Amino acid sequence: MPKLKTKKSAAKRFRVTASGKIVRRHSGARHILTHKPRSRKRKLTSKGLVSKADTARVKKMLVI
């Protein structure tokens, strides 16, 4: 059986913490920033966790 390969697009977007949770960036922080409030832009810079519904699928893409 051949080696399992990591989906490189997923590897660039997600990171696994020491406890096994998957960290992601928030969407909507790239352009059209002049129309967004300062507080919203600040919250978009922080990291978020992948929801429980998507965790198994992301782990499969990362070959964990």
Secondary structure as UniProt FT lines:
FT   HELIX           8..13
FT   STRAND          15..16
FT   TURN            18..19
FT   STRAND          22..25
FT   TURN            34..35
FT   HELIX           38..44
FT   STRAND          47..49
FT   HELIX           52..62
//
